C-alpha cells in the first residue's frame, strides 16, 4: 500500500475540488483519477495526475485502475459503484463517499421504494457497497441523517467538512472568470436575463422528443427580456427540434452546472438537487412539479414536498409564466433553506476535508472492521 489518493469519478466536480486541495496541501501525495464514461470533466491541465478510463472497454486502463484501487491508502468515489461490493480492501484503507448531491428531495439507496422489489441477494450487494465507505462527506445535519438511513451506516462515519464543490460560491475571482467565459460563448446573456430549466432524471424518459415545458408559450411571454437555458440529465437522449434558437439554448453538454448557476437569474427545477447549491446565491426558484403525485408515489420524498422546497410550486406552463410575471418568489424561505442545507459548506470545505483525512491524526478516523 502507498500513501496515494485514487478518485473514481462519474460526475467529477467534487473530485476536482478535493484533488486540487490535496495537491495544494500535500503536493507529495500522488493523485490518480479513474474516469467513467459518464463523467463530463476531462481533468485536462493536470500533467502530474494519472488519468485512466475506468471502463471494461479499455482493458489496459481497467487493469491499471484495479492496481491503483488495490494499493492506494485513500479512495474517493462520487456515486454508487457496484464494484465496491466485490473489492477486498485492506483494513486500513480509507474509502470516502463524495456524493454528487448537496441535499436530497427524493429517496435513494436503501430507502428507494424500488429496492423492496429487488431480491435479497441484490439488497445484500447494495449494503456491501455502502459498508465499504469509511467516510461520507456532508454539508448539513439534515444530509447526515439521510445518509445514515440511505446507506445503513453508523453516525461515526459521517464527515462534516462540507461539500467540496460549494467552495466555488465563495471564490469571487473564479466566479468572475467563469462569468466572462460564459458571456463569450453566450453573448446574449449580457443583454437579457437567464432562466435555467434543469429537470431531474426520470426513469421512463431516457429518450425525450417533447418537453413538459411549453417552449412556445415561454417564448411568447419572455423572449424580449429573457433567454431560456435548458439543461437535461446527461443520461437522457433528445431529438426535439429547437424552433426558438434565439431564445432557447441547450446547455446540457456543459460540464459544470454550478458555472451555469452564476449567470442564472431564475431557476426552474422540480426534484433535482441543484436548488441546494443555487440557494447560496439567494436568487429566485420555481418548482415545476407537473407530475408531483406520480413521482411522489414511485420515488418517495424525505419530507412533504410543499414544506421542503423554497419557492412556489406550479404544475402547468401557464402557472409558471404567471409566477415569473408577478414575481411571486419566496426569497426569505430561500435564505433559510440555504442555511439549513449548507451549514458546513462555508468556503473551505475542500481543504477541511483534506486536513481531516491526511493529517497526522488520521489514525483516529474510523476504519472498516476485519469482517468488512
C-alpha positions as CSV (number, residue, x, y, z in Angstrom):
1,X,0.0,0.0,0.0
2,X,1.1,3.5,-0.8
3,X,0.1,6.9,0.5
4,X,-1.9,7.8,-2.6
5,X,-5.3,9.2,-3.5
6,X,-7.3,7.4,-6.1
7,X,-10.6,9.1,-7.2
8,X,-13.4,7.3,-9.1
9,X,-15.3,10.0,-11.0
10,X,-18.8,9.8,-12.6
11,X,-19.7,13.4,-12.0
12,X,-16.2,14.8,-11.3
13,X,-16.8,18.3,-9.7
14,X,-16.3,17.2,-6.1
15,X,-13.4,15.1,-7.2
16,X,-11.7,18.0,-8.9
17,X,-12.1,20.3,-5.9
18,X,-10.8,17.7,-3.5
19,X,-7.9,16.7,-5.7
20,X,-6.9,20.3,-6.1
21,X,-7.0,20.9,-2.4
22,X,-4.9,17.8,-1.9
23,X,-2.4,19.0,-4.4
24,X,-2.1,22.3,-2.6
25,X,-1.9,20.9,1.0
26,X,0.1,17.7,0.3
27,X,1.8,18.1,-3.1
28,X,3.8,14.9,-2.3
29,X,0.7,12.6,-2.4
30,X,0.2,11.1,-5.9
31,X,-3.2,11.6,-7.5
32,X,-5.0,9.1,-9.7
33,X,-8.3,9.8,-11.5
34,X,-10.4,6.9,-12.7
35,X,-12.8,8.5,-15.1
36,X,-16.1,6.8,-16.1
37,X,-17.7,7.5,-19.5
38,X,-20.5,9.5,-17.8
39,X,-18.0,12.0,-16.4
40,X,-18.0,15.2,-18.4
41,X,-14.9,16.7,-16.8
42,X,-11.7,15.7,-18.7
43,X,-9.3,16.9,-15.9
44,X,-7.1,18.5,-18.6
45,X,-4.3,20.7,-17.4
46,X,-3.0,18.4,-14.6
47,X,0.1,16.6,-16.1
48,X,1.2,15.3,-12.7
49,X,-2.1,13.3,-12.3
50,X,-2.6,9.9,-13.7
51,X,-5.9,9.9,-15.7
52,X,-7.3,6.5,-16.6
53,X,-10.5,5.4,-18.4
54,X,-12.3,3.3,-15.8
55,X,-14.3,1.1,-18.3
56,X,-14.0,-2.5,-19.4
57,X,-13.9,-1.3,-22.9
58,X,-10.4,0.0,-22.1
59,X,-8.8,-3.2,-20.7
60,X,-5.3,-1.9,-20.1
61,X,-6.7,1.2,-18.3
62,X,-9.1,-1.1,-16.4
63,X,-6.2,-3.3,-15.1
64,X,-4.2,-0.3,-14.1
65,X,-7.2,1.1,-12.3
66,X,-7.6,-2.1,-10.3
67,X,-4.0,-1.9,-9.3
68,X,-4.3,1.6,-8.0
69,X,-7.5,0.7,-6.1
70,X,-5.7,-2.2,-4.5
71,X,-2.7,-0.2,-3.5
72,X,-3.9,3.3,-2.6
73,X,-4.3,4.4,1.1
74,X,-7.2,6.7,0.2
75,X,-10.0,6.0,-2.3
76,X,-12.7,8.6,-3.2
77,X,-15.9,7.9,-5.0
78,X,-18.7,10.3,-6.1
79,X,-21.5,7.9,-6.8
80,X,-22.8,4.4,-6.1
81,X,-20.3,2.0,-7.7
82,X,-21.2,-1.7,-7.8
83,X,-17.6,-2.9,-8.0
84,X,-17.1,-1.9,-4.3
85,X,-19.2,-4.9,-3.3
86,X,-16.5,-7.2,-4.7
87,X,-13.5,-5.1,-3.6
88,X,-11.3,-6.5,-0.8
89,X,-9.6,-3.5,0.7
90,X,-7.1,-3.7,3.5
91,X,-8.5,-2.8,6.9
92,X,-6.6,0.5,7.0
93,X,-7.8,1.7,3.6
94,X,-9.9,4.8,3.8
95,X,-12.8,5.0,1.3
96,X,-14.6,8.3,1.1
97,X,-18.0,8.9,-0.5
98,X,-18.1,12.4,-2.2
99,X,-21.8,12.1,-3.0
100,X,-22.8,14.2,-6.1
101,X,-25.7,16.0,-4.4
102,X,-25.6,18.5,-1.6
103,X,-29.1,17.7,-0.5
104,X,-31.9,15.3,-1.2
105,X,-35.6,15.7,-2.2
106,X,-36.3,12.1,-3.3
107,X,-35.3,9.0,-1.5
108,X,-32.4,6.9,-2.6
109,X,-30.2,4.0,-1.6
110,X,-31.8,1.6,0.9
111,X,-34.8,3.9,1.2
112,X,-35.6,4.0,-2.5
113,X,-39.1,2.4,-2.8
114,X,-37.9,0.2,-5.7
115,X,-35.4,-1.6,-3.5
116,X,-38.3,-3.6,-1.9
117,X,-38.9,-5.3,-5.3
118,X,-35.2,-6.4,-5.5
119,X,-34.0,-9.9,-4.5
120,X,-32.4,-10.4,-1.1
121,X,-29.1,-11.1,-2.9
122,X,-29.3,-7.7,-4.6
123,X,-30.1,-5.9,-1.3
124,X,-27.1,-7.6,0.3
125,X,-24.9,-6.4,-2.6
126,X,-26.2,-2.8,-2.0
127,X,-25.3,-3.0,1.6
128,X,-21.8,-4.3,0.9
129,X,-21.2,-1.3,-1.3
130,X,-22.2,1.1,1.4
131,X,-20.3,-0.8,4.1
132,X,-17.0,-0.1,2.2
133,X,-17.4,3.6,2.8
134,X,-15.4,4.6,5.9
135,X,-16.5,8.2,5.5
136,X,-19.4,10.0,3.9
137,X,-19.0,13.8,3.4
138,X,-21.9,16.0,4.2
139,X,-22.8,19.7,4.2
140,X,-25.5,19.6,6.8
141,X,-27.0,17.6,9.7
142,X,-30.1,17.0,7.6
143,X,-28.0,15.2,5.0
144,X,-26.1,13.3,7.7
145,X,-29.4,11.8,8.9
146,X,-30.4,11.0,5.3
147,X,-27.1,9.2,4.5
148,X,-27.3,7.1,7.7
149,X,-30.7,5.8,6.6
150,X,-29.9,5.6,2.9
151,X,-26.6,3.7,3.3
152,X,-27.3,1.9,6.6
153,X,-24.2,3.3,8.2
154,X,-23.4,4.5,11.7
155,X,-23.2,8.2,12.7
156,X,-19.4,8.0,13.3
157,X,-18.8,7.5,9.5
158,X,-20.2,11.0,8.7
159,X,-17.6,13.6,7.9
160,X,-18.9,17.1,8.5
161,X,-16.4,19.1,6.4
162,X,-18.9,20.5,3.8
163,X,-19.4,19.8,0.1
164,X,-16.1,20.5,-1.8
165,X,-17.6,22.0,-4.9
166,X,-19.6,24.6,-2.9
167,X,-16.2,26.4,-2.4
168,X,-16.9,27.8,-5.8
169,X,-19.7,30.0,-4.4
170,X,-17.2,31.7,-2.1
171,X,-14.5,32.3,-4.7
172,X,-15.1,35.7,-6.3
173,X,-12.1,35.6,-8.7
174,X,-13.1,32.2,-10.2
175,X,-16.7,33.4,-10.5
176,X,-15.6,36.4,-12.5
177,X,-13.6,34.2,-14.8
178,X,-16.5,31.8,-15.3
179,X,-19.0,34.6,-16.0
180,X,-16.6,36.1,-18.5
181,X,-16.2,32.8,-20.3
182,X,-19.9,32.2,-20.4
183,X,-20.5,35.7,-21.8
184,X,-18.0,34.9,-24.5
185,X,-19.8,31.7,-25.5
186,X,-23.3,33.2,-25.0
187,X,-23.1,36.9,-25.5
188,X,-26.9,37.2,-25.3
189,X,-26.7,36.9,-21.5
190,X,-25.1,40.4,-21.4
191,X,-28.4,41.8,-22.8
192,X,-31.0,39.5,-21.3
193,X,-31.9,37.7,-18.1
194,X,-31.4,34.0,-17.9
195,X,-34.0,31.4,-16.9
196,X,-32.4,28.0,-16.3
197,X,-34.7,24.9,-16.7
198,X,-33.0,21.9,-15.1
199,X,-35.4,19.0,-14.6
200,X,-34.4,15.9,-12.7
201,X,-33.9,12.5,-14.3
202,X,-36.9,10.3,-14.7
203,X,-36.5,6.5,-15.2
204,X,-39.1,6.4,-18.0
205,X,-37.7,9.3,-20.0
206,X,-34.3,8.1,-21.3
207,X,-35.4,9.4,-24.7
208,X,-37.1,12.8,-25.0
209,X,-38.7,14.2,-28.1
210,X,-41.0,16.7,-26.3
211,X,-40.6,18.6,-23.1
212,X,-43.2,19.0,-20.4
213,X,-42.4,22.8,-20.5
214,X,-44.3,24.5,-23.4
215,X,-41.5,26.3,-25.2
216,X,-43.8,28.2,-27.5
217,X,-45.7,29.8,-24.6
218,X,-42.4,30.6,-22.8
219,X,-41.1,32.2,-26.0
220,X,-44.2,34.4,-26.4
221,X,-44.1,35.5,-22.8
222,X,-40.4,36.2,-22.3
223,X,-38.3,36.3,-25.4
224,X,-37.9,40.1,-25.3
225,X,-36.3,40.1,-21.9
226,X,-35.1,36.6,-21.2
227,X,-33.3,33.6,-22.7
228,X,-34.1,30.1,-21.6
229,X,-31.2,27.8,-20.8
230,X,-32.2,24.1,-21.0
231,X,-30.1,21.5,-19.1
232,X,-31.3,17.9,-19.2
233,X,-29.8,15.0,-17.3
234,X,-26.7,13.6,-19.1
235,X,-28.3,10.1,-19.4
236,X,-31.2,11.5,-21.5
237,X,-31.0,11.4,-25.3
238,X,-33.1,14.0,-27.1
239,X,-34.2,14.6,-30.6
240,X,-36.5,17.6,-30.1
241,X,-36.2,20.4,-32.6
242,X,-35.4,23.8,-31.3
243,X,-37.8,26.3,-33.0
244,X,-36.5,29.2,-31.0
245,X,-32.7,29.3,-31.3
246,X,-32.6,33.0,-30.3
247,X,-34.4,32.2,-27.0
248,X,-33.8,28.5,-26.1
249,X,-30.2,27.4,-25.6
250,X,-29.4,23.7,-24.9
251,X,-26.6,23.7,-22.3
252,X,-27.0,20.0,-21.3
253,X,-23.4,19.4,-22.5
254,X,-21.9,22.0,-20.2
255,X,-19.6,20.2,-17.8
256,X,-20.2,22.2,-14.6
257,X,-23.8,23.2,-13.7
258,X,-22.5,25.5,-10.9
259,X,-20.9,27.7,-13.6
260,X,-24.3,28.0,-15.2
261,X,-25.9,28.9,-11.9
262,X,-23.7,32.0,-11.7
263,X,-25.4,33.6,-14.7
264,X,-28.9,32.3,-13.8
265,X,-31.5,34.8,-12.7
266,X,-34.4,32.4,-12.2
267,X,-34.1,28.6,-11.7
268,X,-36.8,26.2,-12.7
269,X,-36.4,22.8,-11.1
270,X,-38.5,20.0,-9.7
271,X,-37.0,17.2,-7.7
272,X,-33.3,17.9,-8.6
273,X,-30.6,18.6,-6.0
274,X,-29.5,21.8,-7.9
275,X,-31.6,24.1,-5.7
276,X,-29.5,23.2,-2.6
277,X,-26.4,24.9,-4.1
278,X,-28.3,27.6,-6.1
279,X,-29.8,28.8,-2.8
280,X,-26.4,30.0,-1.8
281,X,-26.8,32.8,-4.4
282,X,-30.1,33.9,-2.9
283,X,-31.9,34.0,-6.2
284,X,-35.5,33.1,-7.2
285,X,-36.6,29.5,-7.8
286,X,-39.8,28.0,-9.1
287,X,-40.6,24.3,-8.9
288,X,-42.3,22.9,-12.0
289,X,-43.7,19.7,-10.5
290,X,-46.1,18.7,-13.2
291,X,-46.1,15.0,-12.2
292,X,-45.9,15.5,-8.4
293,X,-48.4,12.9,-7.4
294,X,-46.9,10.2,-9.6
295,X,-43.3,11.0,-8.8
296,X,-44.1,11.0,-5.0
297,X,-45.7,7.6,-5.3
298,X,-42.9,5.9,-7.3
299,X,-39.8,7.6,-5.9
300,X,-40.8,8.9,-2.5
301,X,-39.8,12.2,-0.7
302,X,-37.9,12.6,2.5
303,X,-40.4,15.1,3.7
304,X,-43.6,16.8,2.5
305,X,-42.7,18.4,-0.9
306,X,-44.7,21.6,-0.2
307,X,-42.8,22.1,3.1
308,X,-39.3,21.3,1.7
309,X,-38.9,23.4,-1.5
310,X,-38.1,27.1,-1.1
311,X,-40.3,28.5,-3.8
312,X,-43.7,28.4,-5.5
313,X,-44.9,25.0,-6.9
314,X,-46.6,25.0,-10.3
315,X,-47.9,22.2,-12.5
316,X,-48.5,23.9,-15.8
317,X,-46.6,26.2,-18.1
318,X,-49.3,28.9,-17.7
319,X,-48.9,28.8,-13.9
320,X,-45.1,29.1,-14.3
321,X,-45.4,32.1,-16.6
322,X,-47.8,33.9,-14.2
323,X,-45.4,33.2,-11.3
324,X,-42.5,34.8,-13.2
325,X,-44.6,37.8,-14.4
326,X,-45.9,38.5,-10.9
327,X,-42.6,37.6,-9.3
328,X,-44.2,35.6,-6.5
329,X,-40.9,34.2,-5.2
330,X,-40.0,33.3,-1.7
331,X,-36.6,34.8,-1.0
332,X,-36.8,34.6,2.8
333,X,-37.5,30.9,2.5
334,X,-34.6,30.5,0.2
335,X,-32.2,32.1,2.7
336,X,-33.4,29.7,5.5
337,X,-33.2,26.8,3.1
338,X,-29.6,27.7,2.2
339,X,-28.6,27.9,5.9
340,X,-30.2,24.6,6.8
341,X,-28.7,22.5,4.0
342,X,-25.3,24.2,3.7
343,X,-24.4,24.7,7.3
344,X,-20.9,23.1,6.9
345,X,-20.2,24.4,3.4
346,X,-18.7,27.8,4.1
347,X,-16.0,28.1,1.5
348,X,-13.2,25.9,2.9
349,X,-14.8,22.5,2.5
350,X,-12.2,21.0,0.2
351,X,-9.2,21.9,2.4
352,X,-11.1,20.9,5.5
353,X,-11.7,17.5,4.0
354,X,-8.1,17.1,3.1
355,X,-6.8,18.1,6.5
356,X,-9.3,15.7,8.2
357,X,-8.1,12.7,6.1
358,X,-4.4,13.4,5.6
359,X,-3.4,15.0,8.9
360,X,-1.1,13.3,11.4
361,X,-4.1,12.3,13.4
362,X,-5.7,10.3,10.6
363,X,-5.2,7.1,12.6
364,X,-8.0,8.0,14.9
365,X,-10.5,8.1,12.0
366,X,-12.9,5.1,11.6
367,X,-11.7,2.0,9.8
368,X,-13.6,-0.9,8.4
369,X,-13.9,-4.0,10.6
370,X,-12.0,-7.1,9.8
371,X,-15.2,-8.8,8.7
372,X,-15.8,-6.0,6.1
